[in-house]
């Protein structure tokens, strides 16, 4: 009988050890998945805020070919995906557009028109337009024979040398504050 009771006690100890291991495993799994989940829990009742579309600033200034004179009141036309936005440059030749929801790798075109200057047009990716801060326009030559000619007794001024000109680039560029917004259709 001693063998029978030691067999029972060995069996009970074995079942107890098995039960303890099972309880330990279940509690470890519960703790691991409760406090360190593999995937974040998604709650279907809580609305997620929409992802804000990326804003691409297209700004800069319009200057003459030498970069010495800013061109005020030039008409800048930005065209992206068939949508257009126009803006006149301010007194410092600045323009500013703000594009919402467009891909930075999308091609766009910008044209600039100003009285007394040749029209200019550029086709670039939006990312390149965002980096380019200066558009240069070439002045139209005055028609021949429209000058007043020389005046007797006046002082001759002559052409200005390049060293005497103060380039616009030496003045710190400040972004225009009233940017025109162009949004992609979603």
C-alpha positions as CSV (number, residue, x, y, z in Angstrom):
1,X,0.0,0.0,0.0
2,X,2.9,2.3,0.6
3,X,3.6,1.9,-3.1
4,X,0.0,2.8,-4.0
5,X,0.1,6.0,-1.8
6,X,3.5,7.1,-3.1
7,X,2.2,6.5,-6.7
8,X,-0.9,8.7,-5.9
9,X,1.2,11.4,-4.3
10,X,3.7,11.3,-7.3
11,X,0.7,11.5,-9.7
12,X,-0.8,14.4,-7.8
13,X,2.6,16.2,-7.7
14,X,2.9,15.6,-11.4
15,X,-0.6,17.0,-12.1
16,X,0.1,19.9,-9.8
17,X,3.4,20.7,-11.5
18,X,1.6,20.5,-14.9
19,X,-1.2,22.7,-13.7
20,X,1.3,25.2,-12.3
21,X,3.2,25.3,-15.6
22,X,-0.1,25.8,-17.5
23,X,-1.2,28.7,-15.2
24,X,2.3,30.3,-15.5
25,X,2.1,30.0,-19.4
26,X,-1.4,31.5,-19.6
27,X,-0.5,34.4,-17.2
28,X,2.7,35.1,-19.2
29,X,0.7,35.2,-22.5
30,X,-1.9,37.4,-21.0
31,X,0.7,39.9,-19.7
32,X,2.7,39.9,-22.9
33,X,-0.3,40.5,-25.2
34,X,-2.1,42.9,-22.8
35,X,0.8,45.2,-22.2
36,X,3.1,44.6,-25.2
37,X,0.7,43.8,-28.1
38,X,2.1,42.7,-31.5
39,X,-0.3,45.0,-33.3
40,X,-1.9,48.2,-32.0
41,X,-5.5,47.7,-31.2
42,X,-7.8,49.5,-33.6
43,X,-10.9,50.9,-32.2
44,X,-13.6,51.2,-34.8
45,X,-15.7,53.7,-32.9
46,X,-13.1,56.4,-32.5
47,X,-12.6,58.5,-35.7
48,X,-9.0,59.0,-36.7
49,X,-8.0,62.6,-37.7
50,X,-7.4,63.0,-41.4
51,X,-3.8,63.3,-42.5
52,X,-3.0,66.9,-43.3
53,X,-1.9,67.3,-46.9
54,X,1.7,68.4,-47.4
55,X,2.1,72.1,-48.2
56,X,4.6,73.1,-50.8
57,X,5.7,76.7,-50.7
58,X,6.5,78.2,-54.1
59,X,7.8,81.7,-53.5
60,X,10.6,84.0,-54.7
61,X,11.1,87.2,-56.5
62,X,11.3,88.5,-60.1
63,X,14.5,90.4,-61.0
64,X,16.2,91.6,-64.2
65,X,18.9,89.5,-65.9
66,X,21.7,91.1,-64.0
67,X,20.0,90.6,-60.7
68,X,20.2,94.3,-59.9
69,X,16.6,95.4,-60.1
70,X,13.5,93.9,-58.7
71,X,10.5,93.9,-61.0
72,X,7.3,95.1,-59.3
73,X,3.8,94.3,-60.7
74,X,4.9,91.4,-62.9
75,X,2.2,88.9,-63.5
76,X,3.2,85.4,-62.2
77,X,1.0,82.5,-63.4
78,X,1.4,79.1,-61.8
79,X,-0.1,76.1,-63.5
80,X,-0.3,72.6,-61.9
81,X,-2.5,69.7,-63.2
82,X,-4.6,72.0,-65.3
83,X,-5.3,74.4,-62.4
84,X,-4.0,78.0,-62.5
85,X,-3.3,80.7,-59.9
86,X,-2.1,84.2,-60.7
87,X,-0.5,86.9,-58.6
88,X,1.2,90.2,-59.3
89,X,4.6,90.7,-57.7
90,X,4.7,93.3,-54.9
91,X,6.9,96.4,-54.7
92,X,9.9,94.2,-54.0
93,X,9.3,91.8,-56.9
94,X,8.1,89.0,-54.6
95,X,5.5,86.3,-55.3
96,X,4.2,83.5,-53.1
97,X,2.0,80.5,-53.7
98,X,1.1,77.7,-51.3
99,X,0.2,74.3,-52.8
100,X,-1.8,71.9,-50.7
101,X,-2.2,68.1,-51.5
102,X,0.2,68.0,-54.5
103,X,3.0,65.5,-55.0
104,X,6.4,67.2,-54.8
105,X,7.5,65.2,-57.9
106,X,4.7,66.6,-60.1
107,X,5.7,68.8,-63.0
108,X,4.3,72.4,-63.1
109,X,4.8,75.5,-65.2
110,X,5.2,79.1,-64.2
111,X,5.1,82.0,-66.6
112,X,6.0,85.6,-65.8
113,X,5.0,88.7,-67.8
114,X,6.1,92.3,-67.1
115,X,5.9,95.5,-69.2
116,X,9.3,96.2,-70.8
117,X,10.6,92.6,-70.4
118,X,10.5,89.5,-72.4
119,X,8.0,86.9,-71.2
120,X,9.6,84.0,-69.3
121,X,8.3,80.5,-68.8
122,X,9.7,77.6,-66.7
123,X,8.7,74.0,-66.5
124,X,10.0,72.2,-63.4
125,X,9.1,69.7,-60.7
126,X,7.3,71.3,-57.7
127,X,10.3,70.3,-55.5
128,X,12.6,72.3,-57.8
129,X,10.2,75.3,-57.9
130,X,10.2,75.3,-54.1
131,X,14.0,75.6,-54.1
132,X,14.2,78.2,-56.9
133,X,13.8,81.7,-55.3
134,X,14.7,83.9,-58.3
135,X,13.2,84.4,-61.8
136,X,15.2,86.6,-64.1
137,X,13.6,88.5,-67.0
138,X,15.4,90.0,-70.0
139,X,14.6,93.6,-70.8
140,X,13.3,94.5,-74.2
141,X,15.6,96.9,-76.2
142,X,14.1,100.3,-76.7
143,X,13.0,100.9,-80.3
144,X,15.6,102.6,-82.4
145,X,15.4,106.4,-82.8
146,X,13.1,107.0,-79.8
147,X,15.8,108.6,-77.6
148,X,16.1,112.4,-77.0
149,X,19.7,112.5,-78.3
150,X,22.5,114.6,-76.8
151,X,21.9,117.9,-75.2
152,X,24.5,120.6,-75.7
153,X,26.2,121.6,-72.5
154,X,24.9,118.7,-70.4
155,X,27.2,116.3,-68.5
156,X,27.8,112.9,-70.1
157,X,26.9,110.1,-67.7
158,X,27.8,107.1,-69.8
159,X,27.2,103.4,-69.1
160,X,27.3,102.2,-65.5
161,X,30.0,99.6,-64.8
162,X,29.0,96.3,-63.2
163,X,31.1,97.1,-60.1
164,X,28.9,100.1,-59.5
165,X,25.7,98.1,-59.6
166,X,24.4,96.8,-56.3
167,X,23.0,93.2,-56.9
168,X,19.6,92.4,-55.5
169,X,21.2,89.2,-54.0
170,X,23.0,91.3,-51.5
171,X,19.7,92.3,-49.9
172,X,18.3,89.5,-47.7
173,X,15.2,87.8,-49.2
174,X,12.1,87.9,-47.1
175,X,9.2,85.7,-48.1
176,X,6.0,87.4,-49.1
177,X,3.2,86.9,-46.5
178,X,0.0,86.8,-48.6
179,X,0.6,83.6,-50.4
180,X,-2.0,82.4,-52.9
181,X,-3.3,78.9,-52.0
182,X,-3.9,76.2,-54.7
183,X,-5.4,72.9,-53.4
184,X,-5.4,69.6,-55.3
185,X,-8.9,68.1,-55.8
186,X,-9.3,65.1,-53.5
